[in-house]
Structures are given as structure tokens and as C-alpha cells.
Amino acid sequence: MNILFLCTANLHRSRSAEDYFRSLESEHVFQSAGLSEKYCAKYGSRLCTIELLNWAEKIYVMEPQHIARITEHVGESYLEKIEILHIDDIYQYMQPELVAKLTSSPHLQFLSI
């Protein structure tokens, strides 16, 4: 399965999720990106594209505002692929508390080893 993790700037949350699950899982393909053109440009991180949204079979966003941002730019056609993880932007890359939130999310249980 192609799995896409999205957050605001693709610095901490979505990148951590991509890297963590990629290190454990070989049967799925993981990518991550940010949804803010401003912050992705500022930090040189990857910005989400329609191509990435089309590539993904499952999309995980960190906050409800991320769904709003997607629908604002591309409509509602991707909503059936999206799950909200409810992880606030308070963590650093691979912070143990962030990894714990990811591994304890009921939406990601099929990925945890």
C-alpha cells in the first residue's frame, strides 16, 4: 500500500512518521509532505502535490485543519483516503513522545510491529 503522511511543514510529524514506519515495514511504501507552501519553501521541505495525493492509497493528516487545507485546494475527491491522527504541532523530529503517539494511534495499528 502507498501511504502518505501530511503535516504543515514536513519537518517533524509527517517526516517522523514516514521514517519510523519505513524502518519497520517493507510491505508498504511511505512518503511524507507538508501542506503549507510558505513553510515548505522556508525550510526547504517537500510540499504536497496532486501527484502525491493521487499516488497515495491512504493519507494520514495530523490535524483537522489539514483536511480543510486539502479540500480548499483540490476539493473533496481525496476525503475517502484520509484519516486524522490528532497529533498537535508540539513535537520535534523523532521525539520519543511523537513516536509513542504514532504507534499508539488506532488508525496506524496495522503498521506497528
ZIDA-V952833 format. One record per pair of residues at least 12 apart in sequence whose ideal C-beta (glycine too) atoms are under 10 Angstrom apart, sorted by the first residue. I is the first residue (numbers start at 1). J is the second residue. If there is no record, write none. Layout:
# ZIDA-V952833
[[I/J] [I/J]]
This chain:
# ZIDA-V952833
[[1/25] [1/27] [1/28] [1/29] [1/30] [1/56] [1/57] [1/58] [1/110] [1/111] [2/28] [2/29] [2/30] [2/31] [2/52] [2/54] [2/55] [2/56] [2/57] [2/58] [2/59] [2/81] [3/17] [3/18] [3/21] [3/22] [3/25] [3/28] [3/29] [3/30] [3/31] [3/32] [3/55] [3/56] [3/57] [3/58] [3/59] [3/60] [3/81] [3/108] [3/111] [4/17] [4/18] [4/29] [4/30] [4/31] [4/32] [4/33] [4/48] [4/52] [4/53] [4/55] [4/56] [4/57] [4/58] [4/59] [4/60] [4/61] [4/78] [4/81] [4/82] [5/17] [5/18] [5/19] [5/20] [5/21] [5/30] [5/31] [5/32] [5/33] [5/56] [5/58] [5/59] [5/60] [5/61] [5/62] [5/85] [5/102] [5/108] [6/31] [6/32] [6/33] [6/34] [6/35] [6/48] [6/52] [6/53] [6/56] [6/59] [6/60] [6/61] [6/62] [6/63] [6/66] [6/67] [6/69] [6/70] [6/82] [6/85] [7/32] [7/33] [7/34] [7/35] [7/36] [7/39] [7/45] [7/48] [7/60] [7/61] [7/62] [7/63] [7/66] [7/85] [7/87] [7/89] [7/91] [8/34] [8/35] [8/36] [8/38] [8/39] [8/40] [8/45] [8/61] [8/62] [8/63] [8/65] [8/66] [8/69] [8/89] [9/33] [9/34] [9/35] [9/36] [9/38] [9/39] [9/40] [9/41] [9/42] [9/43] [9/45] [9/46] [9/47] [9/89] [10/31] [10/32] [10/33] [10/34] [10/35] [10/36] [10/39] [10/40] [10/43] [10/44] [10/45] [10/46] [10/47] [10/48] [11/32] [11/34] [11/39] [11/40] [11/42] [11/43] [11/44] [11/45] [11/89] [11/92] [11/93] [12/45] [12/62] [12/87] [12/89] [12/90] [12/91] [12/92] [12/93] [12/94] [12/95] [12/98] [13/32] [13/34] [13/60] [13/61] [13/62] [13/63] [13/85] [13/87] [13/88] [13/89] [13/90] [13/91] [13/92] [13/93] [13/95] [13/98] [13/101] [13/102] [14/30] [14/31] [14/32] [14/33] [14/34] [14/35] [14/45] [14/46] [14/48] [14/60] [14/61] [14/62] [14/66] [14/85] [14/87] [15/32] [15/33] [15/34] [15/45] [15/46] [15/93] [15/94] [16/32] [16/87] [16/91] [16/92] [16/93] [16/94] [16/95] [16/98] [16/99] [16/101] [16/102] [17/30] [17/32] [17/60] [17/62] [17/85] [17/87] [17/94] [17/98] [17/99] [17/101] [17/102] [17/103] [17/105] [17/108] [17/111] [18/30] [18/31] [18/32] [18/33] [18/46] [18/60] [19/32] [19/93] [19/94] [19/99] [20/94] [20/98] [20/99] [20/102] [20/103] [20/108] [20/111] [20/112] [21/60] [21/102] [21/103] [21/108] [21/111] [21/112] [21/113] [23/113] [24/103] [24/111] [24/112] [24/113] [25/110] [25/111] [25/112] [25/113] [27/111] [28/57] [28/58] [28/110] [28/111] [29/55] [29/56] [29/57] [30/56] [30/60] [30/111] [31/46] [31/48] [31/52] [31/55] [31/56] [32/45] [32/46] [32/48] [32/52] [32/60] [33/45] [33/46] [33/47] [33/48] [33/49] [33/52] [33/53] [33/56] [33/59] [34/46] [34/47] [34/48] [34/66] [35/47] [35/48] [35/61] [35/62] [35/63] [35/65] [35/66] [35/67] [35/68] [35/69] [35/70] [35/72] [35/73] [36/48] [36/66] [36/69] [37/73] [48/61] [48/66] [48/69] [48/70] [48/73] [48/74] [49/74] [50/73] [50/74] [50/77] [50/78] [53/70] [53/73] [53/74] [53/77] [53/78] [53/81] [53/82] [54/74] [54/77] [54/78] [54/81] [56/78] [56/81] [56/82] [57/81] [58/81] [58/82] [58/83] [58/107] [58/108] [58/110] [58/111] [59/78] [59/79] [59/80] [59/81] [59/82] [59/83] [60/81] [60/82] [60/83] [60/84] [60/85] [60/87] [60/102] [60/105] [60/107] [60/108] [60/111] [61/82] [61/83] [61/84] [61/85] [61/86] [61/87] [62/84] [62/85] [62/86] [62/87] [62/88] [62/89] [62/91] [62/101] [62/102] [63/84] [63/85] [63/86] [63/87] [63/88] [63/89] [64/84] [64/86] [65/84] [65/89] [66/82] [66/84] [66/85] [67/79] [67/82] [67/83] [67/84] [70/82] [83/105] [83/106] [83/107] [83/108] [84/105] [84/107] [85/101] [85/102] [85/105] [85/106] [85/107] [85/108] [86/101] [86/105] [86/107] [87/101] [87/102] [87/105] [88/101]]
